[in-house]
Amino acid sequence: MNLLASLFAGAREASSVREDSSDDQRHLRNALARYATGVTVVTTRSPDGKLEGLTANSFTPVSLDPPLVLWSLKQNAPSLAGFLAAGHFAVNVLAASHGELCRHFATPNNDKFNGIPHAPGLEGCPLILDALATFECSTENRVTGGDHMVFFGRVLRAT
């Protein structure tokens, strides 16, 4: 049975989602996980020079004219203050072989770049050297969406 057929087969067992239930949040998260998505490492350099980086699968293109992308970060993330203050960020697209790198940036660590091959990009944002693609962006806008902050970036350079 293919994925689409299995989703329809389980439709009779669907439940509604209430905002106040952790069981319902888990159900929603499990349903959303059926949507295949790419994985990225989003990086920045805060004004005090600290390098920040995190694994994100919320990356998506928004517009070609002007060139805009977006990604989101949980509002209680330790790196939020750095991304808010920086004004620039880089989105590093990972390959299927980057599983260890993905886990590395998803795990809390004071220096996530120790031992990770990277180079400074625009405004000092770290670029992962063997990323499939890199989008260097200035922060165009930020919008609060539930428990996340959505960052819109103007692509300044894509490699």
C-alpha positions in Angstrom: 0.0 0.0 0.0 1.5 3.4 -0.9 1.7 6.3 1.5 -1.3 8.1 0.0 -3.5 5.0 0.2 -2.4 4.4 3.8 -3.3 7.9 4.7 -6.8 7.5 3.3 -7.2 4.1 4.8 -6.6 5.7 8.3 -8.9 8.6 7.6 -11.8 6.9 9.5 -9.6 6.9 12.6 -8.8 10.6 12.4 -9.3 12.7 15.5 -9.7 16.4 15.9 -6.9 18.4 17.5 -7.5 20.5 20.5 -4.9 23.1 21.5 -4.9 22.0 25.2 -4.1 18.4 24.9 -0.5 17.0 24.7 -1.9 13.8 23.3 -3.6 15.8 20.5 -0.3 17.7 19.9 1.5 14.3 19.5 -1.2 13.1 17.1 -0.8 16.3 15.0 3.0 16.1 15.1 2.8 12.4 13.9 0.5 13.4 11.1 2.7 16.3 10.0 5.7 14.0 10.1 4.2 12.1 7.1 5.1 15.1 4.9 8.5 14.6 3.5 10.8 17.6 3.8 14.4 18.6 3.4 16.7 19.2 6.3 18.9 22.3 6.8 21.3 23.8 9.3 20.5 27.5 9.8 23.4 29.6 11.0 24.2 33.1 12.1 26.8 35.2 13.8 25.4 37.3 16.6 26.6 40.9 17.1 28.9 39.8 20.0 30.5 37.2 17.6 28.9 34.0 18.9 28.2 31.5 16.1 24.7 30.0 16.3 23.4 27.0 14.4 20.5 24.6 14.5 18.8 21.9 12.5 15.6 23.0 10.8 13.2 21.4 8.4 10.9 24.4 8.2 12.8 26.0 5.4 10.8 26.9 2.3 11.1 29.3 -0.7 8.6 32.1 -0.7 9.3 34.3 -3.7 11.6 34.8 -6.7 11.0 38.5 -7.0 12.2 39.6 -4.6 14.1 36.4 -3.7 12.7 35.4 -0.3 12.8 32.3 1.8 11.5 31.4 5.3 12.2 29.2 8.3 10.9 29.1 11.8 12.4 28.8 15.3 10.7 27.8 18.6 10.4 30.9 20.7 12.0 29.3 23.7 15.1 28.2 21.7 18.4 29.2 23.4 19.6 30.6 20.0 16.6 32.9 19.4 18.2 36.0 20.9 21.2 35.6 18.6 19.1 35.2 15.5 16.9 38.1 16.4 20.0 40.4 17.0 22.0 39.2 14.0 20.0 40.6 11.0 21.5 37.9 8.7 21.5 34.1 8.5 22.5 31.3 6.2 20.5 28.2 5.3 22.7 25.2 4.6 20.9 22.4 2.8 21.9 18.9 4.0 22.3 15.8 1.9 21.0 12.3 2.9 24.5 11.5 4.0 24.5 14.3 6.6 22.6 12.4 9.3 25.3 12.9 11.9 25.6 16.6 11.1 21.8 16.9 11.4 21.8 15.3 14.8 24.9 17.4 15.9 23.1 20.7 15.3 19.8 19.4 16.8 21.6 18.7 20.1 22.2 21.5 22.7 25.9 22.4 22.8 27.7 25.7 23.7 30.0 25.5 20.7 28.2 23.7 17.9 30.9 24.6 15.3 33.8 22.9 17.1 35.1 20.2 14.7 32.6 21.1 12.0 34.2 22.3 8.7 32.8 25.8 8.0 33.8 29.1 6.6 32.5 32.7 7.2 30.0 33.9 4.7 28.3 37.2 4.4 28.2 39.1 7.7 30.2 36.3 9.2 27.4 33.7 9.1 29.0 30.3 9.1 28.7 28.2 6.0 28.8 24.4 6.2 31.5 23.5 3.7 29.9 20.4 2.1 26.3 21.5 2.1 24.3 20.7 -1.1 23.3 24.4 -1.3 23.7 27.5 0.8 21.4 30.6 0.9 22.9 33.7 2.5 20.2 36.0 3.7 19.4 39.3 5.4 16.4 39.2 7.7 13.6 40.8 5.8 10.8 40.3 8.4 9.9 38.3 11.4 6.4 37.1 12.4 5.2 35.4 15.5 3.3 32.2 14.7 2.0 30.3 17.7 5.0 29.1 19.7 7.5 29.9 16.8 9.1 32.9 15.3 9.0 32.8 11.5 12.0 34.4 9.8 11.7 35.8 6.3 15.1 36.2 4.6 16.0 38.1 1.4 18.5 35.9 -0.5 21.7 37.8 -1.1 23.7 34.9 -2.4 22.9 31.3 -3.3 25.6 28.7 -4.0 
